[in-house]
Amino acid sequence: MQDHNSTNREDLILKLDQERAWLLENLDKGEWSEIRSELADLEREISKLIIRVQDSNINT
Protein backbone atom coordinates (compact mmCIF):
# COMPACT_ATOMS: atom_id res chain seq x y z
CA MET A 1 0.00 0.00 0.00
CA GLN A 2 1.30 3.43 -0.92
CA ASP A 3 1.43 6.25 1.55
CA HIS A 4 -0.28 9.57 0.94
CA ASN A 5 2.97 11.35 -0.02
CA SER A 6 3.80 8.76 -2.68
CA THR A 7 0.33 9.07 -4.17
CA ASN A 8 0.58 12.88 -4.22
CA ARG A 9 4.03 12.69 -5.80
CA GLU A 10 2.81 10.32 -8.51
CA ASP A 11 -0.19 12.56 -9.23
CA LEU A 12 2.07 15.60 -9.45
CA ILE A 13 4.48 13.83 -11.80
CA LEU A 14 1.59 12.64 -13.98
CA LYS A 15 0.21 16.18 -14.25
CA LEU A 16 3.65 17.60 -14.93
CA ASP A 17 4.21 15.03 -17.68
CA GLN A 18 0.84 15.87 -19.24
CA GLU A 19 1.74 19.56 -19.27
CA ARG A 20 5.16 18.75 -20.72
CA ALA A 21 3.52 16.71 -23.49
CA TRP A 22 1.07 19.56 -24.20
CA LEU A 23 3.96 22.01 -24.43
CA LEU A 24 5.88 19.75 -26.81
CA GLU A 25 2.81 19.19 -28.97
CA ASN A 26 2.25 22.92 -29.32
CA LEU A 27 5.91 23.58 -30.04
CA ASP A 28 5.75 20.96 -32.80
CA LYS A 29 2.75 22.81 -34.25
CA GLY A 30 4.83 25.97 -34.50
CA GLU A 31 3.32 27.87 -31.58
CA TRP A 32 5.35 30.58 -29.85
CA SER A 33 8.02 30.74 -32.54
CA GLU A 34 9.63 33.80 -30.94
CA ILE A 35 10.46 31.86 -27.75
CA ARG A 36 10.53 28.32 -29.16
CA SER A 37 14.14 27.66 -28.19
CA GLU A 38 13.59 28.64 -24.54
CA LEU A 39 10.41 26.58 -24.29
CA ALA A 40 12.10 23.58 -25.88
CA ASP A 41 14.87 23.87 -23.27
CA LEU A 42 12.22 24.03 -20.56
CA GLU A 43 10.48 20.93 -21.93
CA ARG A 44 13.77 19.01 -21.88
CA GLU A 45 14.48 20.07 -18.29
CA ILE A 46 10.99 19.02 -17.20
CA SER A 47 11.54 15.65 -18.88
CA LYS A 48 14.86 15.19 -17.05
CA LEU A 49 13.20 16.11 -13.74
CA ILE A 50 10.45 13.57 -14.28
CA ILE A 51 12.98 10.84 -15.06
CA ARG A 52 15.05 11.69 -11.95
CA VAL A 53 11.99 11.59 -9.69
CA GLN A 54 10.81 8.31 -11.19
CA ASP A 55 14.30 6.82 -10.76
CA SER A 56 14.43 7.94 -7.14
CA ASN A 57 11.04 6.32 -6.51
CA ILE A 58 12.31 3.02 -7.89
CA ASN A 59 15.41 3.13 -5.71
CA THR A 60 13.50 3.86 -2.49
N, C-alpha and C positions, 0 to 999 in steps of 0.2 A: 504494500500500500504506500502511495506517495504522500509526503507531507504537503501541507498547504503552500509552503514556499516553493517547492519543486513544481507544483501545479501552476502557480502564478508565474514562475520563470518560464515554463514551457508555453504558457499562453502569451506572454510578452514576446518571446522569441518567434512564435507563430505569427503574431501580428506584425512584428518588425519585418519578417521575411515576406509577408504579403505586401507590405508597403514598399519594400525593396523591389519586389517583382513588378509592382505597378509603376514605380519610377523607371525601371529598365524598359518596360514595355513602351512607356511614353517617350523615352529617349530614342528608342528604336523607330518610333513614328516620326521623329524629327521635331518634337516639342522642345521648347526652350533652347533654341540653337545658340543664342548669345551666351548661355552659361552651361552648355552641354558638357564641356570638359570637366568643369567643377562638379557637376552632378554625377557624371560617370565615376569620378574619383570617390565621391561620397557613396555611391552604390557599391563600389568595390570594398570600401572600408566597412560598410554595414555587413557585407557578405563575409568578410574575414572575422568580424566580431561574432556573427552567428556561429560560424564554424568553431571558433575558440570556445564559446559557451557550451556548444554541444559536446565538444571534446572533453571539457572539464566535467560535464555531467556524466559522461561515460566512465571517467577515471575516478569518480567519487562513489 
